[in-house]
Amino acid sequence: MSVASDAVTVRRGPLVVAGGVLAAIVVAALADAVLALLALAAGAPDDFQPLKPASYIFLTAVGVVAGAIGWAIVRKVSKDPEALVRWLVPTVVVVSFVPDFLLFGDGGVAGVVALLLMHVVVAVVAVFSYRKVMPLSSGR
């Protein structure tokens, strides 16, 4: 009989973690590319810099790596990392929306909505990957 709440946090090697983070960057960047193309097709300005691959791929990589560092810190210091990430991840995503709202003048509705969706997609992909390569315990 297994009790999940009493499970010890699993530690993966650095290559496994790096591979998971890299995979999250690739998958999230591909999803971002689809969103960027859809936004451009829906009328976002062609010169809207955040929808250019160089911008969103770089920022996706920064976000996924920063998230992985935060995830590792939460995993190490929190008494209940599962509960902490349950509110921390959505909070960070919502806060990350703030700069995008300032871009309505440059990107229009289609461009800004695409950026907001990119934040959500990157978070979903990253959290899925982090859970695989850096599993959390539900309490200590």
C-alpha positions in Angstrom: 0.0 0.0 0.0 1.4 3.4 -1.0 0.7 6.7 0.6 1.4 9.6 -1.7 1.4 12.3 1.0 4.2 10.5 2.9 6.4 10.2 -0.2 9.9 11.5 -0.1 10.8 14.1 -2.7 12.5 12.3 -5.6 15.9 13.7 -6.6 16.8 13.5 -10.3 20.3 14.0 -11.7 21.3 17.4 -13.2 21.3 16.0 -16.8 17.7 14.8 -16.4 16.6 18.1 -15.0 18.5 20.0 -17.8 16.9 17.8 -20.4 13.5 18.4 -19.0 14.0 22.2 -18.9 15.4 22.1 -22.5 12.4 20.0 -23.6 10.1 22.6 -22.0 11.8 25.4 -23.8 11.5 23.7 -27.2 7.8 22.7 -26.7 6.8 26.1 -25.4 8.7 27.9 -28.1 6.9 25.8 -30.8 3.5 26.6 -29.2 4.5 30.2 -29.0 5.3 30.1 -32.7 1.8 28.8 -33.5 0.2 31.6 -31.3 2.4 34.2 -33.0 1.4 33.1 -36.5 -2.3 33.0 -35.5 -2.0 36.5 -34.0 -0.4 37.8 -37.2 -3.1 36.1 -39.3 -5.7 37.7 -37.0 -4.4 41.2 -37.7 -1.5 41.8 -35.2 0.9 44.3 -36.8 3.7 42.6 -38.8 6.3 44.8 -37.1 5.2 43.9 -33.5 8.5 42.9 -32.1 7.2 40.5 -29.3 5.8 38.3 -32.0 9.1 37.9 -33.7 10.8 34.5 -33.1 14.0 36.1 -31.7 11.9 37.8 -29.0 9.5 35.1 -27.9 12.1 32.2 -28.1 14.6 34.2 -25.9 11.9 35.2 -23.4 10.5 31.7 -23.3 13.9 30.3 -22.5 14.4 33.0 -19.8 11.0 32.3 -18.3 11.4 28.5 -18.3 14.9 28.7 -16.7 13.8 31.3 -14.1 10.8 29.1 -13.3 13.0 26.1 -12.9 15.2 27.9 -10.5 12.2 29.1 -8.5 10.7 25.6 -8.6 14.0 24.2 -7.2 14.1 26.8 -4.4 10.4 26.1 -3.5 11.1 22.4 -3.5 14.1 22.8 -1.2 12.8 25.3 1.3 9.0 24.9 1.5 7.4 22.6 4.1 4.6 22.0 1.6 5.9 22.8 -1.9 2.7 21.4 -3.5 0.5 23.9 -1.7 2.9 26.7 -2.4 3.1 26.2 -6.1 -0.6 25.8 -6.3 -1.0 29.6 -5.6 2.5 30.8 -6.6 2.4 29.7 -10.2 -0.9 31.4 -11.1 0.1 34.5 -9.2 3.4 34.8 -11.1 1.7 34.2 -14.5 -0.9 37.0 -13.7 1.8 39.4 -12.6 3.7 38.6 -15.9 0.7 39.9 -17.8 1.3 43.5 -16.6 4.0 44.5 -19.2 1.9 43.0 -22.0 -1.1 45.3 -21.2 1.2 48.3 -21.8 1.7 47.1 -25.4 -1.9 47.5 -26.7 -0.8 50.6 -28.7 1.9 48.7 -30.5 0.4 45.3 -30.9 -3.3 45.8 -30.8 -5.8 43.4 -29.3 -4.6 40.4 -31.4 -0.9 40.9 -30.5 -1.5 41.4 -26.8 -3.9 38.5 -26.5 -1.3 36.3 -28.2 1.3 37.4 -25.7 -1.0 36.7 -22.8 -1.8 33.2 -24.1 2.0 32.7 -24.6 2.5 33.3 -20.9 -0.1 30.7 -20.0 1.2 28.2 -22.5 4.8 28.6 -21.3 3.7 28.1 -17.7 1.6 25.0 -18.5 4.4 23.4 -20.4 7.1 24.4 -17.9 5.1 23.1 -14.9 4.4 19.8 -16.7 8.1 19.4 -17.2 9.1 20.5 -13.7 6.7 18.0 -12.2 8.3 15.2 -14.3 12.0 16.1 -13.6 11.7 17.9 -10.2 8.7 16.3 -8.5 7.3 17.9 -5.4 6.3 16.5 -2.1 2.9 17.4 -0.6 4.2 18.1 2.8 7.0 17.2 5.2 
